[in-house]
Amino acid sequence: MIKLTKLNRDEFIINCNHIECIEMIPESKVILMNKDFFIVRETVDEIIDKIIEYNAKIYNMHQKINVVKNND
């Protein structure tokens, strides 16, 4: 899940696994798999960085869980 900001400055959380594509119009238009979309203040690069950071956290948690299981 990543936090994004609508044009009116309202923040919301979105499941980044549901993003189909991002258009630059010049704002960022985040289009979901179900064709819903959000226009957000973040740039495409900022959104990509947030997705990478989120996925890294998930990967790190998975690694920690595996280490704990292997130490049992």
C-alpha positions as CSV (number, residue, x, y, z in Angstrom):
1,M,0.0,0.0,0.0
2,I,1.3,3.5,-0.9
3,K,0.1,6.9,0.2
4,L,-0.7,9.4,-2.6
5,T,-2.1,12.9,-2.7
6,K,-5.1,14.1,-4.7
7,L,-5.0,17.5,-6.4
8,N,-7.1,18.9,-3.5
9,R,-4.4,17.7,-1.1
10,D,-6.4,14.9,0.3
11,E,-4.2,11.9,1.1
12,F,-5.3,8.3,0.5
13,I,-3.8,4.9,0.5
14,I,-3.9,2.7,-2.6
15,N,-2.9,-0.9,-3.2
16,C,0.0,-0.5,-5.7
17,N,-0.6,-4.1,-6.9
18,H,-3.8,-2.9,-8.6
19,I,-2.1,-0.2,-10.7
20,E,-2.3,-1.0,-14.4
21,C,-0.5,2.1,-15.7
22,I,0.3,5.8,-14.9
23,E,-0.2,8.5,-17.5
24,M,1.5,11.9,-17.4
25,I,-1.1,14.5,-18.4
26,P,1.0,16.6,-17.0
27,E,-0.2,15.5,-13.6
28,S,0.0,11.8,-12.8
29,K,-3.1,9.8,-13.7
30,V,-3.0,6.4,-11.8
31,I,-5.2,3.9,-13.7
32,L,-6.2,0.8,-11.8
33,M,-6.9,-2.7,-13.2
34,N,-10.6,-2.1,-13.0
35,K,-10.2,1.1,-15.0
36,D,-10.9,3.5,-12.1
37,F,-8.3,6.2,-11.9
38,F,-6.9,8.9,-9.6
39,I,-5.2,12.2,-10.6
40,V,-2.4,12.8,-8.1
41,R,0.2,15.4,-7.2
42,E,3.1,12.9,-7.1
43,T,5.2,12.6,-10.2
44,V,5.6,9.2,-12.0
45,D,9.1,8.9,-10.6
46,E,7.8,9.5,-7.0
47,I,5.1,6.9,-7.4
48,I,7.6,4.4,-8.7
49,D,9.9,5.1,-5.8
50,K,7.0,4.6,-3.4
51,I,6.2,1.2,-5.0
52,I,9.8,0.1,-4.9
53,E,10.0,1.1,-1.2
54,Y,6.8,-0.7,-0.4
55,N,8.0,-3.9,-2.2
56,A,11.4,-3.7,-0.5
57,K,9.6,-3.6,2.9
58,I,7.5,-6.7,2.0
59,Y,10.6,-8.5,0.8
60,N,12.5,-7.6,4.0
61,M,9.6,-8.8,6.2
62,H,9.6,-12.1,4.2
63,Q,13.3,-12.5,4.7
64,K,13.0,-11.9,8.5
65,I,10.2,-14.4,8.7
66,N,12.3,-17.0,6.9
67,V,15.3,-16.4,9.2
68,V,13.1,-16.8,12.3
69,K,11.6,-20.1,10.9
70,N,15.1,-21.4,10.1
71,N,16.3,-20.6,13.6
72,D,13.6,-22.7,15.2
